[in-house]
Structure formats: structure tokens, C-alpha cells
Amino acid sequence: SADLKLLEEATVSVCKSLVEKNPRTGNLGSLIKVFLSRTKELKISAECQNHIFIWQAHNALFIICCLLKVFISQMSEEELQLHFTYEEKI
């Protein structure tokens, strides 16, 4: 759709920067880990009608989906795997 095309055009520089830096920073993996750890709280938030938490979770998932689309379309499977095997250097 036209909106999706506008979103992709507006975020291309951010995505390129993340693609370049993520193997050193592990930011994408960290975002996914935080999202997964917080999903347990979604049911409770829905029951308590905590719309802010639900909105934050929705936005995090949307960002993850957008970034993964860029990563998958621009990288080989081996390159993509490097972005999820980040190990913190001590």
C-alpha cells in the first residue's frame, strides 16, 4: 500500500544504520528478548485494561516486524544469523 511505501522510505536510513551496527551492539536481539519477556504481562494488562502497556507492546512488535522485513530482504541466511548470535564482549 501507499502508507507502507511511505513508512519504508521514511525509515530506510534508520534501518541501514541498524543493519550496520547491530552485529556489534545486539540491539535487535535485545529488543526481541525484552518483548518476549514482557508478553507474559500482556494478558494481565488486558484484564486490567492497561492500554498503555498494550500499546507499547504493539509498537515494539511493529518495529520488530518492520526491521525483520528489511533484514530478510537484504541479507543472506548466514548474515541474518549473525544478527541473532551476538555475544557481549567482556
C-alpha positions as CSV (number, residue, x, y, z in Angstrom):
1,S,0.0,0.0,0.0
2,A,1.0,3.6,-0.3
3,D,1.3,4.0,3.5
4,L,3.7,1.1,3.7
5,K,5.8,2.6,0.9
6,L,6.0,5.9,2.8
7,L,7.0,4.1,6.0
8,E,9.8,2.2,4.3
9,E,11.1,5.4,2.7
10,A,11.0,7.3,6.0
11,T,12.8,4.6,7.9
12,V,15.4,3.5,5.3
13,S,18.3,5.4,7.0
14,V,17.5,4.1,10.4
15,C,17.2,0.5,9.2
16,K,20.6,0.8,7.3
17,S,22.2,2.1,10.4
18,L,20.8,-0.7,12.5
19,V,22.0,-3.3,9.9
20,E,25.5,-1.9,10.1
21,K,25.7,-1.6,13.8
22,N,23.6,-4.5,15.1
23,P,26.3,-7.2,14.8
24,R,28.4,-5.1,17.3
25,T,25.5,-3.9,19.5
26,G,23.0,-6.7,19.5
27,N,20.1,-4.2,19.7
28,L,17.7,-6.2,17.6
29,G,18.1,-9.3,19.7
30,S,17.8,-7.3,22.8
31,L,14.5,-5.7,21.6
32,I,13.2,-9.2,20.8
33,K,14.2,-10.6,24.2
34,V,12.6,-7.7,26.1
35,F,9.4,-8.1,24.0
36,L,9.3,-11.8,24.7
37,S,9.9,-11.4,28.4
38,R,7.1,-8.8,28.6
39,T,4.5,-10.9,26.7
40,K,3.6,-12.7,29.9
41,E,2.3,-9.4,31.2
42,L,0.0,-8.8,28.2
43,K,-2.9,-10.9,29.5
44,I,-2.8,-9.2,32.9
45,S,-2.7,-5.8,31.2
46,A,-5.6,-6.7,29.0
47,E,-7.6,-7.8,32.0
48,C,-6.7,-4.6,33.9
49,Q,-7.3,-2.6,30.7
50,N,-3.8,-1.2,30.9
51,H,-3.9,0.3,27.4
52,I,-0.5,2.0,27.6
53,F,1.3,-1.3,28.1
54,I,-0.7,-3.0,25.4
55,W,0.1,0.0,23.1
56,Q,3.8,-0.2,23.9
57,A,3.8,-4.0,23.2
58,H,2.0,-3.4,19.9
59,N,4.6,-0.7,18.9
60,A,7.5,-3.0,19.8
61,L,6.1,-5.8,17.8
62,F,5.5,-3.5,14.8
63,I,9.1,-2.3,15.0
64,I,10.4,-5.8,15.2
65,C,8.3,-6.8,12.1
66,C,9.5,-3.8,10.1
67,L,13.1,-4.4,10.9
68,L,12.9,-8.1,10.2
69,K,11.4,-7.4,6.8
70,V,14.4,-5.2,6.0
71,F,16.9,-7.7,7.3
72,I,15.3,-10.7,5.5
73,S,15.1,-8.8,2.2
74,Q,18.7,-7.6,2.3
75,M,20.7,-10.4,3.8
76,S,21.6,-14.0,3.2
77,E,20.6,-16.5,5.8
78,E,24.2,-16.6,7.1
79,E,24.3,-12.9,7.5
80,L,20.9,-12.8,9.2
81,Q,22.1,-15.4,11.7
82,L,25.0,-13.2,12.7
83,H,22.5,-10.6,13.9
84,F,21.0,-13.1,16.4
85,T,24.2,-14.7,17.7
86,Y,25.6,-11.5,19.3
87,E,27.7,-12.3,22.3
88,E,28.7,-9.5,24.7
89,K,32.4,-9.0,24.8
90,I,33.8,-8.9,28.4
